[in-house]
Amino acid sequence: MKTIQYLEERFLLMAKEIIALVYSNISFPAFQTKLSKELNSFGTDLCQLVLEAQDAFIKKNPKERKDWSVERNGDAKTVITLFGEMHYQRTYYKNKKTGEYAYLVDKLAGIKPHAREKI
């Protein structure tokens, strides 16, 4: 619910800024540039929220991470998305049977270890 409220507030703020631009004396190319920046910023925020929500879901639901135990919380990661650079926090796990360590949300999202590539 917190995520939905944040997205609603963020979207309304962005819409207000876009409407203000429409009624200003800004050129159309400048409007497009500003709009692109706003939409990309919203896109990176949304991607961050999705990954962090998935991470929280995995952490709170042991059935979703069978044989994995929490090793660390809140590890930072930066990746390049289609919208630009995105920063997010994730949980580090250890597999009780194999001894493997992994960020399960990264595996779910297809993000490779030590990668900053475009996803």
N, C-alpha and C positions, 0 to 999 in steps of 0.2 A: 504494500500500500504506500509506503514511503517513496518507493521508486516511481509509482504512478503520479503521486503528488508532485514530486520533483520535476518529472517530465512535463506535466501540465503547466507548472509555473515557468519552466524554461521555455516552453513553446510559446506561451502567452507573451513573455518578455521579448522573445525574438519577433513575434508578430507585431508587437507595438513598435519596435525599432524599424521594421520594414515599412509599416504604415507611415511612420514619421518621415522616412526617406521619400516615399511617394509624394508627399506634400511639400517637400523641400525643392530647392532649385538645383538639385543634383543632376548631372548628366546621366543618360542611360548607361553608358559604359561604367561610370563610377558606381551607379546603382547595382549593376551586375556584379562588380567586384565586391562590394559590401555584402550583397546577398550571398554570394559564394562563401565568403568568410563566415558569415553567420550560420549558414547551413552546414558547413564543414565542422564548425565548432560544436554545433548540436549533434552532428553525426559521431564525433569522437566521444562526446559525453554519453550518448546513448550506448555506444559500443562498450565503454567502460562500465556503465551500469549493468549491462547484460552479463558481461564476464564476471563481475563481482557478485551479481545475484546468483549466477550458476555456481560460483565457488561457495557461496553461503549455503546453497541448497545441498551440494555434495557434502559439505561439512556437517550439516544438521541431519542428514539422512544416511546412517551407516549402511543401509541396504544398497545405496548408490555407489558405495566405495568398499565393497566386500573385500576383506583382508588388508585394507589400508588403514593405517592409524596416523593421526595428525602428528607431525614432527615440529612444524613451525607455522606461525600465522603472520599475515601482513607483509609478505615479501613483495617488493616492488618489481614491476616489469614495465618496459617501454617497447612498443611495437609501432610500426608505421602501417596505418590503415589507408583505405582509399580516401578518407577524410583528412588525414594528416597524422601527426604523432599522437599516440594515445598512451597514457599511463594508467596502470591499475595495480591493485593489491590482490595477492592470491595466497593459498595455503599449500604448504609443502608436506607431502605424505611419504610414509615408508610402508612397503608391502611386508606384512608379517611372515608370509611364506617364502618369498623370494629374496627379501632384503633390498629390493629395488627402491629407489627414491624417485619421486615424480611430483610435478604440479598437475593434479588431475584435471583442473579446468583448462590448462594449456593443452593437454592431450585431447580433451573433448573439442576444443576449438581448432585443433590442428596446428598449434604454435609449437615450433621446435625449440629445444633447449638452446639458450644463448643466442636466439634469433632476434633480429630487429627488422626482418624483411617485411615487405608489404603483405598484409593478410587480407 
